[in-house]
Amino acid sequence: MQNCLGIYIENNLIKYAKVSKDKDGFNVETYGLKFFDNIEDTIKKVIDETYSFNTPISINLANEKYLYFDVFSLLSKSDVQKTVQTEYEAYCDENKYNTKAFENRYALVPNIENKEKIRAINIIVNKIELNKQKQYLEKTNLSKIVPIGAAISNIVRLEKKENVIIVNMEGKTTITSVYDKQIYNVDIIDAGSEEVLEKINRIENSMSKAYEICKGTTIYTSNVIDDTKEQPYLETIIPTLYTIAEKVKNTIDEAPVKIGTVYLTGTLSAVNNVDLYFQEILQSTDCKILKPKIIEDASSQSNIKDFIEVNSAIALAMQGLGEGVQSLNFKEANFAQKVKQLLNANVSFGKKQNKTDKLGKPKKEINIDLRGALDKTELMLIRAVVAIIIINVLFAVFSKLLIKQMNKKQTEVEGLISSEQSEIAKIEKDTNELDSKNKKYTALTQELKAINEKISTIAEMKNSIPNLLNQIMYVIPEEVRLVSVENTSEKKMQIVAESANYDQLGYFIAKLKLEGYLKDVVSSSGQKTGDIVKVTIEGVLP
């Protein structure tokens, strides 16, 4: 019987499930979830509690990106590989990425929109992120690191020609489109359980309590209303669910095929009536909570709900047991794992059996009967197997040191890259600070200049009226009397004069113009009060 421990890791939370496989199918032996402060200690505790000391472990990839390329279906396998690699390198070049800083895997699926092409789903991840995941389980039997967006489909019971969307609402939400049992598209959005739990945690100061609050919250739809139960955090949860539901609705609208069912899973699927909430938004598309196919027929509904909480971990464990797309494994097999794969090859011993494949054609199997004396063919095959094992052992011995040195150098290079990126970030930060201070200094300089100009103008105009009076005292007629002299703005002056003789006022205005005491001289029409004529004269000091 084969076993695999699936561990789903996200911010402050680990979900785990140990799954076994035998001739009757899969079985979940133990499962659970833990919040952690120290991830290595928590993983060790999970391994101890599940007795998985030598059990293969399958974990999720972190911060991966999905790229999609179209390739002509008539190309050979090697040409397809070259085409996908070329497209990947072009993408990195366009986005200024270093191809050596990333690890990538791809899977090929039929292109529904163009029958002459196949669709390559290329998944890339930063090697620093990948090595961080590996270090968490450095001293364990880690066998698989796979993207949860692809692995989650392992737990769904799919029918031929059925088109579904799986919405996995974990820390971040993955929206996986599966058409006719083939993964066709995976979208990742930031809205998910992480932002909900963080908001509640700020108030409750406990991530585990925040998680229990989510499980105890009930969404009231137009058909389900209960005002008697207080829901203090409903307004915290609903905006995130609405964002996810709208993204799912857009995915359904843009899908090249009709979507029959939307399956909901992940941490936020524990919120009561979340399926009804999505149903109201999506309307015509059927919405269901995702029950793993290996336990969906269980009689205890409460037990099924407990299983649903760790769906991601179950999916990862099933991936480790051979389900799903195996080419998406980001963990390279070591020598011992390669030998195990060789020993598990499809070779039948004993009586020949008539087995058929899915199309009803007979399977071609090697038939070796080890009972009685060995014939020449059996001896040759045994010798060949022994020779292969010896060659592999020798190769492993001679290459071990070389591989170790290469890994060491690779780690050093990645460390240098990380260090350089950190230094570049510091330089950019200092540059931004200098730019900010420079802008502030420029603004202060301009402000000081304006103040100085204003002070100069005030000082200049301080004696403007006495100076003007000194100038016009020699030209003002005796019969003209000055009522007021006012500096209205900057160099603009206003003189109010009066006289019994209008001609004398005209003579005074003309003198102001001719002598150049004021520029742009204008005067109002005279206002006569009794025998006195009063005029207002305006002009600008030269």
PLY file of the C-alpha trace (Angstrom):
ply
format ascii 1.0
element vertex 542
property float x
property float y
property float z
element edge 541
property int vertex1
property int vertex2
end_header
0.00 0.00 0.00
1.34 3.42 -1.01
1.12 6.48 1.24
1.70 10.18 0.73
1.46 13.13 3.13
0.03 16.22 1.46
0.98 19.52 3.13
-0.55 22.82 1.98
1.46 25.81 3.26
0.29 29.41 3.32
0.79 32.44 5.55
0.70 31.24 9.21
-1.34 28.14 8.32
-0.60 24.51 7.41
-3.20 22.03 6.19
-2.22 18.37 6.00
-3.72 15.04 4.96
-2.16 11.59 4.81
-3.67 9.56 1.96
-3.11 5.87 1.16
-3.70 4.03 -2.10
-4.47 0.36 -2.65
-6.28 -1.75 -5.21
-9.65 -0.44 -3.99
-8.69 3.22 -4.42
-7.71 6.09 -2.12
-8.30 6.51 1.59
-7.68 9.49 3.89
-5.97 8.15 7.02
-5.48 11.36 9.01
-5.83 15.09 8.42
-5.90 18.46 10.17
-4.68 22.04 10.17
-2.32 24.05 12.35
-1.46 27.72 12.73
2.24 28.30 13.22
4.88 30.79 14.31
7.80 28.54 13.35
7.09 26.61 10.15
9.93 24.06 10.49
8.85 23.07 14.01
5.21 22.79 12.94
6.05 20.58 9.93
8.14 18.32 12.18
5.20 18.08 14.60
2.83 17.14 11.73
5.23 14.43 10.53
5.54 13.05 14.08
1.78 13.04 14.69
1.03 11.32 11.38
3.92 8.83 11.66
5.22 9.99 8.27
8.95 9.73 8.98
9.74 7.98 5.68
6.50 8.74 3.86
6.77 10.73 0.60
5.59 14.30 1.07
3.87 16.49 -1.51
3.62 20.28 -1.00
2.30 23.27 -2.92
4.29 25.71 -5.03
4.36 29.34 -3.81
3.89 32.54 -5.85
3.86 30.81 -9.23
2.75 32.41 -12.51
0.80 30.79 -15.34
1.67 31.52 -18.98
-0.19 30.23 -22.03
1.29 29.53 -25.47
-0.27 28.09 -28.63
1.77 25.44 -30.49
1.00 23.71 -33.79
-0.27 20.21 -33.11
1.69 18.62 -35.97
5.08 19.42 -34.44
7.20 16.63 -33.00
7.71 16.32 -29.25
11.19 17.88 -29.41
9.96 20.76 -31.60
7.09 21.41 -29.21
9.56 21.57 -26.33
11.77 24.01 -28.27
8.78 26.17 -29.20
7.54 26.38 -25.61
11.07 27.24 -24.40
11.39 29.94 -27.08
8.04 31.47 -26.10
9.07 31.39 -22.44
12.40 33.12 -23.18
10.59 35.76 -25.28
8.23 36.43 -22.36
11.18 36.83 -19.96
12.97 39.14 -22.41
9.85 41.27 -22.86
9.39 41.64 -19.09
13.14 42.10 -18.33
13.34 38.80 -16.41
16.46 36.68 -16.10
15.53 33.20 -17.34
18.15 31.65 -15.05
16.38 33.10 -12.01
13.23 31.07 -12.73
12.24 27.41 -12.88
9.49 26.38 -15.30
7.35 23.34 -16.14
4.63 22.93 -18.75
1.71 20.72 -19.71
0.00 20.34 -23.10
-3.78 20.28 -23.56
-6.07 20.41 -26.63
-6.83 23.94 -27.81
-10.62 24.25 -27.82
-10.59 27.51 -29.79
-8.20 26.33 -32.52
-8.18 22.62 -33.42
-4.94 22.96 -35.42
-3.00 23.94 -32.29
-2.38 22.67 -28.81
-2.29 24.82 -25.70
0.86 24.87 -23.56
0.29 25.80 -19.90
3.69 27.03 -18.74
4.18 27.55 -15.00
7.15 29.58 -13.75
8.41 30.30 -10.24
11.33 32.26 -8.85
14.12 29.90 -7.76
14.50 31.78 -4.48
10.84 31.05 -3.63
11.26 27.44 -4.76
14.39 26.88 -2.64
12.60 28.41 0.35
9.84 25.78 0.00
12.47 23.02 -0.28
14.31 24.23 2.84
11.14 23.90 4.93
11.28 20.11 4.35
15.03 19.70 3.82
15.38 16.68 6.12
12.20 14.90 4.99
11.23 12.63 2.12
9.98 15.47 -0.09
8.87 14.01 -3.43
6.54 16.58 -5.05
6.26 20.37 -5.26
3.25 21.12 -7.45
1.01 24.15 -8.16
-2.24 23.86 -6.21
-4.13 25.45 -9.12
-3.46 22.28 -11.13
-3.49 19.72 -8.31
-6.92 20.75 -6.92
-8.67 19.03 -9.85
-7.46 15.64 -8.50
-10.27 15.53 -5.94
-13.16 16.27 -8.33
-15.22 13.47 -9.84
-15.34 14.56 -13.49
-17.42 13.14 -16.29
-16.50 13.12 -19.96
-17.43 16.35 -21.81
-18.13 18.02 -18.46
-16.89 21.62 -18.08
-16.36 22.93 -14.55
-14.60 25.71 -12.65
-12.92 25.03 -9.29
-12.64 28.08 -7.00
-10.05 27.36 -4.29
-10.39 30.20 -1.75
-7.19 29.77 0.26
-4.75 32.59 1.17
-4.96 33.66 -2.45
-7.74 32.34 -4.67
-7.05 30.07 -7.63
-9.74 29.73 -10.29
-9.14 26.53 -12.28
-11.08 25.88 -15.49
-11.38 22.18 -16.39
-12.86 21.29 -19.80
-13.55 17.63 -20.64
-11.26 16.41 -17.80
-8.41 18.67 -19.00
-7.05 21.67 -17.06
-7.40 24.56 -19.52
-6.80 27.74 -17.52
-5.75 28.82 -14.03
-6.19 32.38 -12.69
-4.75 33.59 -9.39
-6.21 36.63 -7.60
-5.05 38.25 -4.35
-8.53 38.24 -2.81
-8.77 35.24 -0.50
-8.84 33.97 3.07
-5.55 35.68 3.98
-6.99 39.19 3.83
-10.17 38.13 5.70
-8.28 36.35 8.51
-5.81 39.25 8.85
-8.64 41.79 9.28
-10.36 39.68 11.95
-7.01 38.90 13.62
-6.33 42.62 14.10
-9.40 42.75 16.33
-9.35 39.30 17.96
-5.53 39.00 18.15
-5.74 35.28 17.32
-5.52 33.64 13.89
-7.13 30.43 15.13
-10.04 32.39 16.60
-10.36 34.33 13.33
-10.57 31.00 11.50
-13.31 29.71 13.85
-15.23 32.98 13.38
-15.20 32.41 9.61
-16.52 28.87 10.11
-19.25 30.15 12.40
-20.38 32.98 10.12
-23.54 32.52 8.08
-24.33 34.49 4.93
-27.98 35.50 4.60
-29.26 35.51 1.03
-32.61 36.69 -0.28
-33.99 33.20 0.42
-32.27 32.66 3.78
-32.73 35.43 6.34
-32.24 35.18 10.11
-32.01 38.50 11.96
-31.85 36.81 15.35
-28.22 35.71 14.99
-25.55 38.40 15.31
-22.93 38.38 12.53
-20.27 40.96 13.61
-17.76 40.08 10.88
-20.09 39.56 7.94
-19.15 42.97 6.51
-15.48 41.92 6.65
-16.05 38.66 4.77
-18.61 39.70 2.13
-16.42 42.19 0.13
-13.77 39.51 -0.45
-16.35 36.92 -1.49
-17.96 39.45 -3.83
-14.60 40.18 -5.51
-14.02 36.45 -6.03
-17.58 35.84 -7.29
-17.30 38.69 -9.82
-14.01 37.27 -11.13
-15.63 33.82 -11.47
-18.59 35.39 -13.29
-16.20 37.07 -15.76
-14.37 33.76 -16.25
-17.67 32.01 -17.06
-18.68 34.78 -19.49
-15.31 34.63 -21.30
-15.05 30.81 -21.38
-15.01 29.24 -24.86
-17.42 26.54 -23.61
-20.54 26.47 -21.45
-19.68 25.95 -17.78
-21.91 23.41 -16.06
-20.77 23.60 -12.41
-18.71 25.86 -10.16
-17.08 24.02 -7.22
-16.14 26.02 -4.11
-13.34 24.93 -1.79
-10.62 26.36 0.44
-10.75 28.16 3.79
-13.54 30.58 2.83
-15.76 27.71 1.70
-16.22 26.96 5.42
-18.44 30.08 5.68
-22.03 28.86 5.96
-24.24 29.36 2.86
-21.28 30.54 0.74
-22.57 28.34 -2.10
-25.97 30.07 -1.96
-24.25 33.46 -2.05
-22.30 32.50 -5.19
-25.47 31.01 -6.70
-27.25 34.37 -6.38
-24.44 36.13 -8.25
-23.77 33.47 -10.91
-27.49 32.67 -11.31
-27.72 30.09 -14.11
-24.50 28.20 -13.28
-24.80 25.50 -10.60
-22.64 26.20 -7.49
-21.55 23.45 -5.08
-19.19 22.95 -2.17
-16.43 20.64 -3.40
-16.61 17.25 -1.68
-13.52 15.11 -2.42
-14.44 12.19 -4.67
-12.67 9.74 -2.34
-15.02 10.52 0.58
-18.10 12.17 -0.97
-20.20 9.05 -0.39
-19.45 9.09 3.37
-22.52 8.92 5.58
-21.45 11.55 8.15
-22.05 15.03 6.76
-20.12 16.68 9.62
-17.18 14.42 8.82
-17.34 15.49 5.16
-17.24 19.16 6.22
-14.06 18.48 8.19
-12.53 16.85 5.10
-13.49 19.85 2.93
-11.34 22.14 5.09
-8.22 20.24 3.98
-9.16 19.69 0.32
-5.93 21.34 -0.84
-3.81 18.94 1.24
-5.80 15.91 -0.02
-5.29 17.05 -3.62
-1.53 17.39 -3.06
-1.33 13.92 -1.49
-3.21 12.40 -4.44
-0.79 14.15 -6.79
2.03 12.47 -4.88
0.32 9.11 -5.44
0.26 9.50 -9.23
-2.93 11.48 -9.88
-2.97 14.60 -12.05
-0.37 16.00 -14.44
2.95 14.57 -13.26
5.06 16.83 -15.52
4.28 19.81 -13.26
6.49 18.54 -10.40
9.12 21.15 -9.43
11.02 18.72 -7.17
13.71 16.82 -9.04
13.83 13.14 -8.10
16.98 11.94 -6.32
18.71 8.66 -7.12
16.73 6.60 -4.62
13.44 7.89 -6.01
14.54 7.11 -9.57
15.39 3.52 -8.59
11.99 3.18 -6.94
10.29 4.38 -10.12
12.31 1.82 -12.10
11.28 -0.99 -9.76
7.63 0.11 -10.00
7.61 -0.22 -13.79
4.70 -2.05 -15.45
6.14 -5.59 -15.54
3.96 -8.64 -14.80
5.38 -11.83 -13.27
3.79 -15.25 -13.55
0.79 -16.16 -15.63
0.01 -14.04 -18.67
-3.18 -12.05 -18.23
-5.44 -10.62 -20.90
-5.65 -6.91 -19.97
-7.01 -4.14 -22.13
-6.50 -0.40 -22.14
-9.24 2.26 -22.13
-9.85 1.78 -25.85
-10.33 -1.98 -25.45
-7.02 -2.91 -27.10
-4.78 -5.56 -25.46
-1.98 -4.15 -23.31
1.55 -5.13 -24.22
3.27 -6.46 -21.12
6.56 -8.19 -20.44
5.81 -11.68 -19.17
8.51 -13.22 -16.98
7.88 -16.48 -15.08
10.46 -16.93 -12.30
9.14 -20.32 -11.23
11.37 -23.29 -12.12
14.57 -23.12 -14.16
15.48 -19.83 -15.85
15.66 -19.82 -19.63
18.16 -17.82 -21.70
15.83 -14.84 -22.14
15.21 -14.59 -18.39
18.95 -14.82 -17.66
19.69 -12.09 -20.20
17.04 -9.81 -18.74
18.29 -10.39 -15.18
21.88 -9.68 -16.24
20.73 -6.53 -18.05
18.87 -5.31 -14.94
21.92 -6.02 -12.74
24.20 -4.20 -15.22
21.87 -1.19 -15.27
21.79 -1.07 -11.48
25.61 -1.29 -11.25
26.04 1.45 -13.89
23.57 3.69 -12.05
25.36 3.13 -8.74
28.74 3.94 -10.27
27.30 6.97 -12.01
25.75 8.16 -8.73
29.05 7.77 -6.86
31.10 9.66 -9.45
28.48 12.36 -10.03
27.52 12.96 -6.41
30.46 15.25 -5.69
29.96 17.12 -8.95
26.24 17.61 -8.29
27.00 18.72 -4.74
29.46 21.33 -6.02
27.00 22.50 -8.68
24.24 22.87 -6.09
26.62 24.75 -3.81
27.60 27.14 -6.59
23.98 27.57 -7.60
23.07 28.47 -4.02
25.95 30.96 -3.90
24.85 32.57 -7.17
21.27 32.82 -5.95
22.54 34.37 -2.72
24.56 36.92 -4.68
21.56 37.72 -6.88
19.40 38.21 -3.79
22.09 40.42 -2.21
22.43 42.52 -5.36
18.68 42.93 -5.62
18.63 44.07 -2.00
21.39 46.63 -2.66
19.60 47.89 -5.76
16.43 48.33 -3.70
18.40 50.36 -1.13
19.89 52.56 -3.88
16.44 53.16 -5.36
15.14 54.07 -1.91
18.00 56.55 -1.35
17.44 58.02 -4.82
13.76 58.53 -4.09
14.60 60.22 -0.78
17.11 62.55 -2.51
14.54 63.42 -5.18
11.98 64.16 -2.50
14.40 66.40 -0.56
15.48 68.14 -3.76
11.85 68.95 -4.63
11.30 70.24 -1.09
14.48 72.38 -1.28
13.39 73.81 -4.65
9.96 74.69 -3.29
11.49 76.41 -0.24
13.91 78.36 -2.47
11.08 79.59 -4.67
9.05 80.53 -1.62
12.04 82.47 -0.16
12.57 84.24 -3.47
8.93 85.34 -3.55
9.19 86.63 0.03
12.37 88.60 -0.83
10.67 90.13 -3.87
7.71 91.12 -1.73
10.01 92.69 0.90
11.89 94.58 -1.85
8.61 95.89 -3.25
7.46 97.02 0.21
10.79 98.75 0.87
10.73 100.39 -2.53
7.20 101.69 -2.11
7.69 102.79 1.49
8.71 106.32 0.53
6.77 106.48 -2.73
4.18 109.00 -1.51
6.66 111.47 0.12
8.87 111.28 -2.99
5.90 111.96 -5.26
4.81 114.92 -3.14
8.33 116.37 -3.25
8.26 116.16 -7.04
4.81 117.65 -7.66
5.08 120.49 -5.12
6.89 122.54 -7.75
4.27 122.08 -10.49
1.01 122.09 -8.55
-0.94 125.30 -9.17
-1.70 127.49 -6.13
-5.42 127.16 -6.60
-5.26 123.28 -6.58
-5.46 121.51 -3.22
-4.59 117.82 -2.70
-7.29 116.00 -0.74
-5.49 112.58 -0.57
-2.60 110.63 -2.06
-2.83 106.78 -1.83
-0.65 103.86 -2.99
-3.42 101.44 -4.05
-1.25 98.51 -5.28
2.46 98.12 -5.92
3.38 101.23 -8.04
-0.16 102.37 -8.73
-1.01 105.78 -7.15
-4.33 107.52 -6.67
-4.51 111.33 -6.13
-7.69 113.17 -5.18
-7.44 116.92 -5.93
-9.90 119.82 -5.84
-10.04 123.41 -7.02
-12.49 126.21 -7.71
-10.95 126.57 -11.18
-11.37 123.49 -13.45
-8.62 124.82 -15.76
-6.13 124.66 -12.92
-6.97 120.97 -12.36
-6.46 120.28 -16.09
-3.12 122.07 -15.97
-2.05 119.92 -12.97
-3.00 116.66 -14.73
-1.11 117.72 -17.85
1.99 118.55 -15.80
1.93 115.08 -14.18
1.96 113.52 -17.64
4.53 115.84 -19.23
7.01 115.81 -16.36
6.77 112.00 -16.18
5.93 111.88 -12.50
3.27 109.25 -13.33
2.72 106.97 -16.31
-0.60 105.92 -17.80
-2.34 108.86 -16.15
-6.13 108.78 -16.22
-8.57 111.03 -14.42
-12.22 110.88 -13.56
-14.75 113.47 -14.64
-14.94 116.31 -12.21
-17.52 116.31 -9.44
-18.67 119.83 -8.59
-19.85 120.63 -5.11
-20.80 124.26 -4.86
-17.86 126.18 -6.37
-15.37 123.36 -5.79
-14.54 120.75 -8.51
-13.05 117.45 -7.32
-11.24 114.91 -9.57
-9.55 111.53 -9.01
-6.24 111.01 -10.82
-4.68 107.53 -11.21
-1.29 106.57 -12.59
1.74 104.34 -12.23
5.08 105.41 -10.78
7.87 105.20 -13.33
0 1
1 2
2 3
3 4
4 5
5 6
6 7
7 8
8 9
9 10
10 11
11 12
12 13
13 14
14 15
15 16
16 17
17 18
18 19
19 20
20 21
21 22
22 23
23 24
24 25
25 26
26 27
27 28
28 29
29 30
30 31
31 32
32 33
33 34
34 35
35 36
36 37
37 38
38 39
39 40
40 41
41 42
42 43
43 44
44 45
45 46
46 47
47 48
48 49
49 50
50 51
51 52
52 53
53 54
54 55
55 56
56 57
57 58
58 59
59 60
60 61
61 62
62 63
63 64
64 65
65 66
66 67
67 68
68 69
69 70
70 71
71 72
72 73
73 74
74 75
75 76
76 77
77 78
78 79
79 80
80 81
81 82
82 83
83 84
84 85
85 86
86 87
87 88
88 89
89 90
90 91
91 92
92 93
93 94
94 95
95 96
96 97
97 98
98 99
99 100
100 101
101 102
102 103
103 104
104 105
105 106
106 107
107 108
108 109
109 110
110 111
111 112
112 113
113 114
114 115
115 116
116 117
117 118
118 119
119 120
120 121
121 122
122 123
123 124
124 125
125 126
126 127
127 128
128 129
129 130
130 131
131 132
132 133
133 134
134 135
135 136
136 137
137 138
138 139
139 140
140 141
141 142
142 143
143 144
144 145
145 146
146 147
147 148
148 149
149 150
150 151
151 152
152 153
153 154
154 155
155 156
156 157
157 158
158 159
159 160
160 161
161 162
162 163
163 164
164 165
165 166
166 167
167 168
168 169
169 170
170 171
171 172
172 173
173 174
174 175
175 176
176 177
177 178
178 179
179 180
180 181
181 182
182 183
183 184
184 185
185 186
186 187
187 188
188 189
189 190
190 191
191 192
192 193
193 194
194 195
195 196
196 197
197 198
198 199
199 200
200 201
201 202
202 203
203 204
204 205
205 206
206 207
207 208
208 209
209 210
210 211
211 212
212 213
213 214
214 215
215 216
216 217
217 218
218 219
219 220
220 221
221 222
222 223
223 224
224 225
225 226
226 227
227 228
228 229
229 230
230 231
231 232
232 233
233 234
234 235
235 236
236 237
237 238
238 239
239 240
240 241
241 242
242 243
243 244
244 245
245 246
246 247
247 248
248 249
249 250
250 251
251 252
252 253
253 254
254 255
255 256
256 257
257 258
258 259
259 260
260 261
261 262
262 263
263 264
264 265
265 266
266 267
267 268
268 269
269 270
270 271
271 272
272 273
273 274
274 275
275 276
276 277
277 278
278 279
279 280
280 281
281 282
282 283
283 284
284 285
285 286
286 287
287 288
288 289
289 290
290 291
291 292
292 293
293 294
294 295
295 296
296 297
297 298
298 299
299 300
300 301
301 302
302 303
303 304
304 305
305 306
306 307
307 308
308 309
309 310
310 311
311 312
312 313
313 314
314 315
315 316
316 317
317 318
318 319
319 320
320 321
321 322
322 323
323 324
324 325
325 326
326 327
327 328
328 329
329 330
330 331
331 332
332 333
333 334
334 335
335 336
336 337
337 338
338 339
339 340
340 341
341 342
342 343
343 344
344 345
345 346
346 347
347 348
348 349
349 350
350 351
351 352
352 353
353 354
354 355
355 356
356 357
357 358
358 359
359 360
360 361
361 362
362 363
363 364
364 365
365 366
366 367
367 368
368 369
369 370
370 371
371 372
372 373
373 374
374 375
375 376
376 377
377 378
378 379
379 380
380 381
381 382
382 383
383 384
384 385
385 386
386 387
387 388
388 389
389 390
390 391
391 392
392 393
393 394
394 395
395 396
396 397
397 398
398 399
399 400
400 401
401 402
402 403
403 404
404 405
405 406
406 407
407 408
408 409
409 410
410 411
411 412
412 413
413 414
414 415
415 416
416 417
417 418
418 419
419 420
420 421
421 422
422 423
423 424
424 425
425 426
426 427
427 428
428 429
429 430
430 431
431 432
432 433
433 434
434 435
435 436
436 437
437 438
438 439
439 440
440 441
441 442
442 443
443 444
444 445
445 446
446 447
447 448
448 449
449 450
450 451
451 452
452 453
453 454
454 455
455 456
456 457
457 458
458 459
459 460
460 461
461 462
462 463
463 464
464 465
465 466
466 467
467 468
468 469
469 470
470 471
471 472
472 473
473 474
474 475
475 476
476 477
477 478
478 479
479 480
480 481
481 482
482 483
483 484
484 485
485 486
486 487
487 488
488 489
489 490
490 491
491 492
492 493
493 494
494 495
495 496
496 497
497 498
498 499
499 500
500 501
501 502
502 503
503 504
504 505
505 506
506 507
507 508
508 509
509 510
510 511
511 512
512 513
513 514
514 515
515 516
516 517
517 518
518 519
519 520
520 521
521 522
522 523
523 524
524 525
525 526
526 527
527 528
528 529
529 530
530 531
531 532
532 533
533 534
534 535
535 536
536 537
537 538
538 539
539 540
540 541
